[in-house]
Amino acid sequence: MEPHAQQQFDFLLLTAVERFTERLVQRNAGAVPALDRLRAEGAGGEVRQFVDALFQDFLLDNPAGACFVLEALSTRMARPVDGGPISVMLVALAKQGFGDLLCLKAEEALEQAAAFE
């Protein structure tokens, strides 16, 4: 990945982690309950909804946007996605991979926040 594209992806990820962890902390009344909920649910419903909205907001819910995310996640392991047109599978795979990474990074951020509560 080109350095400028990596920088854009890093900004996207940092923005997503900040927004998502803030949302979790507010909805769960603190970092510790938010971390517990995130660990219990994993990359489930709330992460999936957030990633869907984020991809839409950042105009990534299309094949080109999905390829941008997948290129940044190229060294991470992927889980299988349901079949369909390649364009739909690209977006689904990108959302899934980004959601998994978001979950991991949000957990790290919440652990840090919980340490200072």
C-alpha positions in Angstrom: 0.0 0.0 0.0 1.3 3.5 -0.9 2.3 5.6 2.1 -0.4 8.2 1.5 -3.1 5.5 1.3 -1.8 3.9 4.5 -1.9 7.3 6.2 -5.6 7.7 5.1 -6.5 4.3 6.3 -4.8 4.9 9.7 -6.8 8.1 10.0 -10.0 6.3 9.2 -9.2 3.6 11.8 -8.3 6.1 14.5 -11.5 8.1 13.8 -13.6 4.9 13.9 -12.0 3.7 17.1 -12.5 7.1 18.8 -16.2 7.3 17.7 -17.0 3.7 18.5 -15.4 3.7 22.0 -17.1 7.0 22.8 -20.4 5.5 21.8 -19.8 2.3 23.8 -18.8 4.3 26.9 -21.9 6.5 26.7 -24.3 3.6 26.1 -22.8 1.5 28.9 -22.1 4.2 31.5 -18.4 3.8 31.7 -15.3 2.1 30.1 -15.4 -1.1 32.2 -19.0 -2.0 31.4 -18.4 -1.1 27.8 -15.3 -3.3 27.6 -17.2 -6.2 29.2 -20.0 -5.8 26.7 -17.6 -5.6 23.7 -15.8 -8.7 24.9 -19.1 -10.6 25.3 -20.5 -9.6 21.9 -17.3 -9.5 19.9 -17.7 -8.2 16.3 -21.4 -8.8 16.5 -24.5 -6.6 16.1 -23.3 -3.2 17.4 -19.9 -3.4 15.6 -21.6 -4.5 12.4 -24.1 -1.6 12.6 -21.4 0.9 13.3 -19.2 -0.4 10.4 -22.1 -0.2 8.0 -22.8 3.4 8.9 -19.1 4.3 8.8 -18.6 2.7 5.4 -21.6 4.7 4.2 -20.3 8.0 5.8 -16.8 7.6 4.3 -18.1 6.4 0.9 -16.4 3.0 1.3 -19.6 0.9 0.6 -18.6 0.2 -3.0 -16.1 -2.0 -4.7 -13.3 0.7 -4.9 -13.8 1.6 -1.2 -13.8 -2.1 -0.3 -10.5 -2.6 -2.2 -9.0 0.3 -0.3 -9.9 -1.3 3.0 -8.9 -4.8 1.9 -5.5 -3.6 0.7 -4.9 -2.1 4.1 -6.0 -5.4 5.8 -4.1 -7.6 3.4 -2.0 -9.3 6.0 -4.9 -10.1 8.3 -6.8 -13.4 8.2 -10.3 -13.3 6.7 -13.4 -15.3 7.6 -15.6 -16.7 4.8 -18.4 -14.5 3.5 -21.7 -15.5 1.9 -21.7 -15.9 -1.9 -23.0 -13.4 -4.4 -21.7 -10.9 -6.9 -18.0 -10.1 -6.5 -18.8 -6.4 -5.8 -21.1 -7.4 -2.9 -18.6 -9.9 -1.6 -15.8 -7.3 -1.7 -17.8 -4.9 0.4 -18.9 -7.6 2.8 -15.3 -8.9 3.2 -14.0 -5.3 3.8 -16.7 -4.6 6.4 -16.0 -7.9 8.1 -12.3 -7.3 8.3 -12.6 -3.7 9.3 -15.2 -4.7 12.0 -12.8 -7.3 13.4 -9.9 -4.8 13.6 -12.2 -2.1 15.0 -13.3 -4.5 17.7 -9.7 -5.3 18.6 -8.6 -1.6 18.7 -11.7 -0.5 20.6 -11.0 -3.2 23.2 -7.4 -1.8 23.6 -8.8 1.8 23.9 -11.4 0.7 26.5 -8.7 -1.1 28.5 -6.7 2.1 28.7 -9.7 4.1 29.6 -10.8 1.6 32.3 -7.3 1.8 33.8 -7.9 5.5 34.5 -11.4 5.2 35.9 
